[in-house]
Amino acid sequence: MNFLTHLFLSSGAPELLVGNLMGDFVKGRLDGRFPAGIRQGILLHREIDSFAGQNWHFLRSKRRLDQSFGLYRGVLVDLFYDHFLAAHWEDYADVPLSVFISDAWRILYEHKEFLPDKLQRILPFMFRDWLPSYSDIGGIAAVLHRISRFRLKRANRLAEGAEALSRHYGVLYGDFKKFFPELIAFSEIRGAPLT
């Protein structure tokens, strides 16, 4: 669910950005299914997720959340970290967040023939409603509510996640500030353009 992070870590390379966003929507082997740059982006997405899942700071953030969130603690931390990135965007990017979102939307639209149907269906919501609202806790609360009600079949407490973000805001942001530079360094090596 950390869509903003995946877009940000795409080094400004259009096909890498497309593939990196597609990562949650493409399963299995990639043999010949996509152009090389998109394939590299999908692989980068998978490597980013693997890196986060093993990173000490990310794991500490998950442990800060109540165990009753269960397996969804990782989803919450993903979204919380997207919130911190959006809220402190100017610390990491040279262009305003609104410009970045607009540019990413244009790139994805130009490559729409490669996008899975499910991703094509949610893109308008993602770019019109979700990403622009990530810098606000209320925006994160709305996204969590939608995920809880419409994307997940089993009972869950995701809709209560914004409360957990507010309650642990300072320490979670501290974890993010240590995690994110490590993730950027990792992504720069893994996402280097193909030669």
Backbone as JSON, one array per atom type, in Angstrom:
{
  "sequence": "MNFLTHLFLSSGAPELLVGNLMGDFVKGRLDGRFPAGIRQGILLHREIDSFAGQNWHFLRSKRRLDQSFGLYRGVLVDLFYDHFLAAHWEDYADVPLSVFISDAWRILYEHKEFLPDKLQRILPFMFRDWLPSYSDIGGIAAVLHRISRFRLKRANRLAEGAEALSRHYGVLYGDFKKFFPELIAFSEIRGAPLT",
  "N": [[0.8, -1.2, 0.0], [2.15, 1.12, 0.0], [2.22, 3.21, -2.04], [3.15, 5.81, -2.75], [5.81, 5.82, -1.89], [6.94, 3.81, -3.54], [6.63, 5.01, -6.06], [8.24, 7.29, -5.71], [10.78, 6.16, -5.4], [11.69, 5.52, -7.9], [13.62, 6.71, -9.44], [13.09, 8.65, -11.36], [12.87, 7.46, -13.83], [10.82, 6.62, -16.45], [9.72, 3.97, -17.3], [10.63, 2.39, -15.22], [9.28, 3.54, -13.07], [6.62, 2.91, -13.78], [6.65, 0.08, -13.67], [7.44, -0.25, -11.0], [5.25, 0.72, -9.58], [3.38, -1.14, -10.44], [4.01, -3.45, -9.1], [2.55, -4.68, -6.92], [0.43, -5.74, -8.24], [1.11, -7.58, -10.1], [1.83, -10.87, -10.42], [3.91, -13.79, -10.06], [6.18, -15.24, -12.53], [8.1, -13.19, -14.78], [8.9, -13.48, -17.36], [9.34, -12.25, -20.48], [6.94, -10.82, -20.46], [6.75, -8.07, -20.21], [8.16, -4.88, -21.25], [11.74, -4.29, -20.88], [12.43, -2.2, -19.01], [10.08, -1.86, -17.5], [9.82, -4.42, -16.45], [12.13, -4.41, -14.87], [11.34, -2.47, -13.02], [9.19, -3.78, -11.72], [10.59, -5.87, -10.5], [12.24, -4.31, -8.86], [10.31, -3.26, -7.16], [9.54, -5.6, -5.78], [11.95, -6.17, -4.51], [12.25, -3.92, -2.88], [10.06, -4.27, -1.15], [10.87, -6.63, 0.09], [13.26, -5.78, 1.29], [12.23, -3.86, 3.12], [10.66, -5.54, 4.73], [12.57, -6.88, 6.17], [14.03, -5.0, 7.46], [15.41, -3.44, 10.3], [14.44, -1.04, 11.47], [11.92, -0.74, 10.28], [10.7, -3.1, 11.18], [10.72, -2.58, 13.91], [8.9, -0.46, 13.99], [6.56, -1.87, 13.29], [6.33, -3.5, 15.57], [5.67, -1.61, 17.46], [3.0, -1.21, 17.18], [-0.25, -2.27, 18.25], [-0.71, -5.72, 18.92], [-3.1, -6.79, 18.15], [-3.7, -5.85, 15.65], [-2.54, -7.64, 14.04], [-1.46, -9.39, 11.14], [-1.77, -7.18, 9.6], [-0.25, -5.12, 10.5], [2.05, -4.53, 9.05], [0.95, -3.42, 6.7], [-0.15, -1.12, 7.8], [2.19, 0.22, 8.69], [3.45, 0.63, 6.23], [1.65, 2.52, 5.07], [1.79, 4.54, 7.01], [4.44, 5.31, 6.72], [4.36, 6.28, 4.11], [2.78, 8.48, 4.66], [4.57, 10.0, 6.27], [6.55, 10.52, 4.37], [5.08, 12.07, 2.51], [4.29, 14.2, 4.17], [6.7, 15.37, 4.77], [7.85, 15.98, 2.4], [9.41, 17.92, 1.1], [11.89, 17.55, 2.23], [13.0, 15.5, 0.86], [12.6, 15.67, -1.88], [12.95, 17.59, -4.92], [10.94, 18.79, -6.35], [7.58, 20.07, -5.98], [5.12, 18.12, -4.19], [2.6, 17.96, -5.45], [3.25, 18.43, -8.13], [4.93, 16.27, -8.65], [3.1, 14.14, -8.34], [1.33, 14.71, -10.44], [3.07, 14.46, -12.67], [3.76, 11.73, -12.43], [1.26, 10.55, -12.84], [0.82, 11.26, -15.53], [2.9, 9.8, -16.78], [2.14, 7.16, -16.17], [-0.33, 7.05, -17.48], [0.54, 7.25, -20.12], [1.6, 4.76, -20.42], [-0.45, 2.97, -20.19], [-1.35, 0.69, -21.51], [0.11, -1.42, -20.53], [-0.65, -1.74, -17.94], [-2.12, -3.67, -15.35], [-5.61, -4.63, -15.21], [-6.9, -4.25, -12.71], [-5.27, -2.36, -11.45], [-5.57, -0.25, -13.28], [-8.23, 0.39, -12.76], [-8.15, 1.48, -10.16], [-6.41, 3.61, -10.35], [-7.42, 6.32, -10.97], [-8.64, 7.01, -8.49], [-6.47, 6.71, -6.77], [-4.71, 8.74, -7.63], [-6.27, 11.04, -7.64], [-7.53, 11.17, -5.13], [-6.23, 9.63, -3.01], [-3.22, 9.78, -2.91], [-2.76, 12.67, -2.89], [-3.8, 13.21, -0.39], [-2.26, 12.03, 1.54], [-0.47, 13.42, 3.19], [-1.84, 14.27, 5.36], [-3.22, 13.27, 8.46], [-5.92, 12.74, 8.57], [-6.44, 12.09, 5.92], [-5.02, 9.68, 5.69], [-6.53, 8.2, 7.5], [-8.96, 8.05, 6.08], [-8.2, 6.54, 3.83], [-7.43, 4.14, 5.07], [-9.88, 3.38, 6.13], [-11.34, 2.88, 3.76], [-9.83, 0.74, 2.69], [-10.2, -1.16, 4.7], [-12.95, -1.66, 4.57], [-13.57, -2.21, 1.85], [-11.53, -3.53, 0.42], [-10.58, -5.72, 1.78], [-11.49, -8.97, 2.74], [-11.77, -10.37, 5.13], [-12.54, -9.84, 8.63], [-11.18, -6.94, 10.17], [-9.02, -4.51, 11.78], [-8.14, -2.24, 10.54], [-9.27, 0.26, 10.06], [-8.97, 1.58, 12.42], [-6.41, 2.37, 12.43], [-5.38, 5.0, 12.06], [-5.65, 6.16, 14.54], [-3.69, 4.77, 15.95], [-1.46, 5.74, 14.61], [-1.52, 8.44, 15.37], [-1.2, 8.15, 18.15], [1.37, 7.03, 18.42], [2.99, 8.73, 17.06], [5.46, 10.31, 17.19], [7.55, 8.42, 17.77], [7.25, 6.61, 15.68], [7.73, 8.28, 13.49], [10.39, 8.83, 14.05], [11.5, 6.27, 13.61], [10.98, 6.08, 10.85], [12.63, 8.17, 9.84], [15.14, 7.07, 10.17], [14.95, 4.73, 8.72], [14.27, 5.51, 6.05], [16.47, 6.83, 4.61], [18.17, 4.6, 4.38], [16.62, 2.94, 2.78], [16.45, 4.49, 0.45], [19.16, 4.48, -0.38], [19.5, 1.72, -0.85], [17.62, 1.36, -2.93], [18.66, 3.0, -4.93], [20.88, 1.57, -5.77], [19.72, -0.88, -6.59], [17.87, -0.01, -8.47], [19.25, 1.06, -10.56], [19.65, 2.22, -13.9], [19.2, -0.05, -16.63], [21.84, -1.28, -18.68]],
  "CA": [[0.0, 0.0, 0.0], [3.03, 2.3, 0.04], [2.3, 3.63, -3.43], [3.97, 7.0, -2.91], [7.21, 5.43, -1.74], [7.38, 3.11, -4.74], [6.77, 6.0, -7.13], [9.38, 8.14, -5.39], [12.05, 5.43, -5.51], [11.86, 5.07, -9.28], [14.74, 7.44, -10.05], [12.68, 9.48, -12.49], [12.87, 6.68, -15.07], [9.4, 6.32, -16.67], [9.33, 2.56, -17.26], [10.91, 1.91, -13.87], [8.16, 4.03, -12.27], [5.43, 2.12, -14.13], [6.82, -1.26, -13.1], [7.52, -0.19, -9.54], [3.88, 0.83, -9.08], [2.65, -2.35, -10.8], [4.51, -4.6, -8.36], [1.53, -5.37, -6.1], [-0.64, -6.21, -9.11], [1.67, -8.56, -11.03], [2.34, -12.03, -9.68], [4.57, -14.84, -10.82], [7.35, -14.98, -13.37], [7.93, -12.04, -15.67], [9.53, -13.81, -18.64], [8.81, -11.72, -21.73], [5.61, -10.23, -20.34], [6.81, -6.61, -20.2], [9.45, -4.31, -21.69], [12.81, -4.46, -19.89], [12.37, -1.2, -17.95], [8.93, -2.17, -16.64], [10.2, -5.63, -15.72], [13.08, -4.0, -13.84], [10.56, -1.79, -11.99], [8.46, -4.78, -10.93], [11.59, -6.53, -9.65], [12.63, -3.35, -7.85], [9.21, -3.24, -6.19], [9.65, -6.8, -4.95], [13.16, -6.04, -3.68], [11.95, -2.9, -1.86], [9.2, -4.9, -0.15], [11.7, -7.58, 0.83], [14.16, -4.98, 2.13], [11.45, -3.3, 4.24], [10.23, -6.63, 5.6], [13.7, -7.36, 6.97], [14.75, -3.86, 8.02], [15.23, -3.33, 11.74], [13.6, 0.13, 11.81], [10.55, -1.07, 9.86], [10.21, -4.12, 12.11], [10.46, -1.91, 15.19], [7.62, 0.25, 13.84], [5.48, -2.87, 13.39], [6.21, -3.93, 16.97], [5.08, -0.53, 18.25], [1.55, -1.26, 17.01], [-0.92, -3.3, 19.02], [-0.69, -7.03, 18.25], [-4.42, -7.12, 17.63], [-3.73, -5.53, 14.22], [-2.09, -8.86, 13.39], [-0.65, -9.31, 9.93], [-1.97, -5.88, 8.95], [0.68, -4.12, 11.02], [2.92, -4.13, 7.94], [0.16, -2.52, 5.85], [-0.23, 0.16, 8.51], [3.5, 0.89, 8.66], [3.61, 1.11, 4.85], [0.88, 3.75, 4.9], [2.34, 5.57, 7.9], [5.68, 5.8, 6.11], [3.94, 7.15, 3.0], [2.36, 9.74, 5.28], [5.76, 10.77, 6.66], [7.19, 10.99, 3.14], [4.27, 13.17, 1.97], [4.29, 15.34, 5.1], [8.05, 15.95, 4.8], [8.25, 15.8, 1.02], [10.47, 18.87, 0.71], [13.17, 17.05, 2.74], [13.48, 14.41, 0.01], [12.37, 15.9, -3.31], [13.18, 18.95, -5.42], [9.71, 19.32, -6.95], [6.44, 19.94, -5.07], [4.41, 16.85, -4.25], [1.53, 18.02, -6.46], [3.88, 18.3, -9.46], [5.38, 14.88, -8.74], [1.91, 13.3, -8.55], [0.85, 14.99, -11.8], [4.01, 13.86, -13.61], [3.62, 10.28, -12.34], [-0.01, 10.22, -13.49], [1.04, 11.36, -16.98], [3.73, 8.66, -17.2], [1.33, 5.94, -16.1], [-1.32, 7.12, -18.55], [1.25, 6.97, -21.37], [1.94, 3.33, -20.44], [-1.62, 2.28, -19.66], [-1.56, -0.62, -22.13], [0.82, -2.43, -19.76], [-1.15, -1.78, -16.56], [-3.19, -4.64, -15.07], [-6.95, -4.04, -15.12], [-7.2, -3.81, -11.34], [-4.54, -1.11, -11.23], [-6.21, 0.78, -14.09], [-9.48, 0.79, -12.11], [-7.95, 2.29, -8.96], [-5.53, 4.76, -10.6], [-8.05, 7.64, -10.77], [-8.81, 7.26, -7.05], [-5.14, 6.85, -6.18], [-4.09, 10.02, -7.97], [-7.16, 12.16, -7.34], [-7.96, 11.21, -3.73], [-5.35, 9.06, -2.0], [-1.88, 10.36, -2.82], [-2.76, 14.06, -2.43], [-4.26, 13.32, 1.01], [-1.37, 11.28, 2.42], [0.26, 14.26, 4.14], [-2.75, 14.59, 6.46], [-3.66, 12.07, 9.18], [-7.29, 12.48, 8.14], [-6.36, 11.41, 4.63], [-4.62, 8.3, 5.98], [-7.7, 7.57, 8.12], [-9.93, 7.75, 5.03], [-7.66, 5.44, 3.03], [-7.52, 2.92, 5.89], [-11.3, 3.02, 6.2], [-11.71, 2.28, 2.47], [-9.18, -0.57, 2.59], [-10.83, -2.04, 5.67], [-14.32, -2.03, 4.16], [-13.8, -2.61, 0.46], [-10.47, -4.32, -0.21], [-10.28, -6.92, 2.57], [-12.69, -9.78, 2.97], [-11.89, -10.8, 6.52], [-12.67, -8.77, 9.63], [-9.89, -6.34, 10.49], [-9.08, -3.26, 12.55], [-7.37, -1.22, 9.83], [-9.91, 1.57, 10.17], [-8.5, 2.19, 13.66], [-4.98, 2.61, 12.28], [-5.01, 6.41, 12.21], [-5.49, 6.38, 15.98], [-2.37, 4.26, 16.32], [-0.49, 6.69, 14.07], [-1.52, 9.61, 16.25], [-0.7, 7.78, 19.48], [2.8, 6.7, 18.36], [3.51, 9.55, 15.95], [6.85, 10.7, 17.34], [8.49, 7.3, 17.65], [7.14, 6.07, 14.32], [8.45, 9.2, 12.61], [11.8, 8.59, 14.32], [11.86, 5.05, 12.87], [10.98, 6.41, 9.42], [13.8, 9.0, 9.5], [16.31, 6.18, 10.1], [14.68, 3.74, 7.67], [14.13, 5.99, 4.68], [17.76, 6.96, 3.92], [18.67, 3.27, 4.05], [15.83, 2.46, 1.65], [16.87, 5.25, -0.73], [20.46, 3.95, -0.8], [19.25, 0.39, -1.41], [16.9, 1.5, -4.2], [19.55, 3.58, -5.95], [21.72, 0.49, -6.29], [18.88, -1.87, -7.27], [17.1, 0.59, -9.56], [20.13, 1.68, -11.56], [19.16, 1.91, -15.24], [19.81, -1.16, -17.36], [22.76, -0.84, -19.75]],
  "C": [[0.84, 1.27, 0.0], [3.29, 2.8, -1.37], [3.23, 4.82, -3.62], [5.45, 6.66, -2.82], [7.72, 4.73, -2.99], [7.53, 4.07, -5.91], [8.02, 6.84, -6.92], [10.71, 7.45, -5.67], [12.34, 4.95, -6.93], [12.85, 5.89, -10.08], [14.36, 8.29, -11.25], [12.66, 8.77, -13.83], [11.43, 6.21, -15.34], [9.02, 4.85, -16.58], [9.58, 1.95, -15.9], [9.77, 2.31, -12.94], [6.91, 3.19, -12.52], [5.52, 0.74, -13.48], [6.82, -1.26, -11.59], [6.12, -0.04, -8.93], [3.09, -0.45, -9.34], [2.95, -3.53, -9.89], [3.48, -5.36, -7.55], [0.46, -6.03, -6.96], [-0.19, -7.26, -10.11], [2.29, -9.68, -10.21], [3.07, -12.97, -10.64], [5.77, -14.37, -11.62], [7.05, -13.87, -14.38], [8.44, -12.3, -17.08], [8.77, -13.25, -19.83], [7.46, -11.03, -21.64], [5.61, -8.71, -20.5], [8.12, -6.14, -20.8], [10.46, -4.34, -20.54], [12.71, -3.47, -18.73], [11.23, -1.45, -16.99], [9.22, -3.42, -15.81], [11.17, -5.28, -14.59], [12.34, -3.28, -12.69], [9.78, -2.74, -11.11], [9.42, -5.51, -9.98], [12.07, -5.6, -8.55], [11.56, -3.27, -6.76], [9.33, -4.42, -5.23], [10.85, -6.71, -4.01], [12.95, -5.0, -2.57], [11.09, -3.51, -0.76], [9.98, -5.88, 0.71], [12.65, -6.85, 1.79], [13.41, -4.44, 3.35], [11.08, -4.39, 5.23], [11.32, -7.17, 6.5], [14.43, -6.24, 7.69], [14.39, -3.66, 9.49], [14.29, -2.19, 12.12], [12.14, -0.14, 11.45], [9.93, -2.08, 10.82], [9.9, -3.52, 13.47], [9.15, -1.13, 15.13], [6.44, -0.71, 13.94], [5.25, -3.29, 14.83], [5.59, -2.86, 17.86], [3.55, -0.57, 18.21], [0.97, -2.44, 17.79], [-0.97, -4.61, 18.23], [-2.04, -7.4, 17.67], [-4.6, -6.7, 16.17], [-3.2, -6.71, 13.4], [-1.19, -8.62, 12.19], [-0.77, -7.96, 9.23], [-1.07, -4.79, 9.51], [1.63, -3.64, 9.93], [2.23, -3.17, 6.99], [0.1, -1.13, 6.49], [1.1, 0.91, 8.44], [3.79, 1.41, 7.25], [2.9, 2.45, 4.66], [1.4, 4.88, 5.8], [3.61, 6.15, 7.3], [5.39, 6.64, 4.87], [3.47, 8.5, 3.53], [3.57, 10.6, 5.63], [6.48, 11.31, 5.43], [6.41, 12.19, 2.58], [4.35, 14.41, 2.86], [5.63, 16.06, 5.14], [8.68, 15.87, 3.4], [9.44, 16.68, 0.65], [11.83, 18.45, 1.24], [13.81, 16.05, 1.78], [13.41, 14.71, -1.49], [12.58, 17.37, -3.67], [11.94, 19.58, -6.04], [8.58, 19.19, -5.94], [5.72, 18.61, -5.26], [3.33, 16.86, -5.33], [2.07, 17.86, -7.87], [4.33, 16.86, -9.68], [4.2, 13.96, -9.05], [1.38, 13.48, -9.97], [1.76, 14.35, -12.85], [3.9, 12.33, -13.62], [2.34, 9.82, -13.03], [0.16, 10.24, -15.02], [1.84, 10.17, -17.5], [2.91, 7.37, -17.2], [0.28, 5.92, -17.21], [-0.68, 6.79, -19.9], [1.6, 5.49, -21.52], [0.75, 2.46, -20.04], [-1.85, 0.91, -20.29], [-0.86, -1.75, -21.38], [0.23, -2.64, -18.36], [-2.22, -2.85, -16.4], [-4.52, -3.94, -14.87], [-7.25, -3.49, -13.73], [-6.5, -2.5, -11.03], [-5.18, 0.02, -12.03], [-7.49, 1.29, -13.42], [-9.24, 1.71, -10.91], [-7.09, 3.53, -9.2], [-6.22, 6.11, -10.42], [-8.23, 7.99, -9.3], [-7.46, 7.51, -6.38], [-4.58, 8.25, -6.41], [-4.96, 11.22, -7.66], [-7.39, 12.3, -5.83], [-6.86, 10.78, -2.75], [-4.03, 9.8, -1.86], [-1.89, 11.82, -2.36], [-3.15, 14.23, -0.96], [-3.31, 12.68, 2.01], [-0.66, 12.15, 3.45], [-0.57, 14.6, 5.38], [-3.21, 13.3, 7.14], [-5.1, 11.72, 8.81], [-7.35, 11.77, 6.81], [-5.98, 9.94, 4.81], [-5.8, 7.55, 6.6], [-8.73, 7.17, 7.06], [-9.48, 6.58, 4.17], [-7.79, 4.12, 3.81], [-8.97, 2.45, 6.01], [-11.74, 2.32, 4.91], [-11.11, 0.88, 2.33], [-9.91, -1.57, 3.48], [-12.19, -2.54, 5.19], [-14.41, -2.67, 2.79], [-12.73, -3.51, -0.14], [-10.21, -5.64, 0.51], [-11.56, -7.67, 2.9], [-12.88, -10.15, 4.43], [-11.98, -9.6, 7.46], [-11.29, -8.25, 10.01], [-10.12, -5.03, 11.23], [-8.35, -2.12, 11.83], [-7.96, 0.18, 9.99], [-9.48, 2.31, 11.43], [-7.03, 2.6, 13.57], [-4.56, 4.06, 12.47], [-4.86, 6.8, 13.68], [-4.12, 5.93, 16.44], [-1.27, 5.19, 15.8], [-0.39, 7.91, 14.97], [-0.87, 9.3, 17.6], [0.82, 7.58, 19.48], [3.55, 7.58, 17.37], [5.01, 9.82, 16.06], [7.83, 9.56, 17.15], [8.43, 6.66, 16.27], [7.87, 6.98, 13.32], [9.96, 9.05, 12.8], [12.3, 7.34, 13.6], [11.97, 5.35, 11.38], [12.24, 7.19, 9.04], [15.08, 8.17, 9.45], [16.17, 5.2, 8.93], [14.83, 4.32, 6.27], [15.47, 6.24, 3.97], [18.37, 5.61, 3.54], [17.93, 2.71, 2.83], [16.22, 3.19, 0.36], [18.19, 4.7, -1.26], [20.31, 2.58, -1.44], [18.63, 0.49, -2.79], [17.76, 2.1, -5.29], [20.44, 2.53, -6.56], [20.87, -0.47, -7.12], [18.17, -1.3, -8.5], [17.94, 1.28, -10.6], [19.66, 1.27, -12.95], [19.91, 0.74, -15.88], [20.74, -0.6, -18.44], [22.83, -1.88, -20.84]]
}
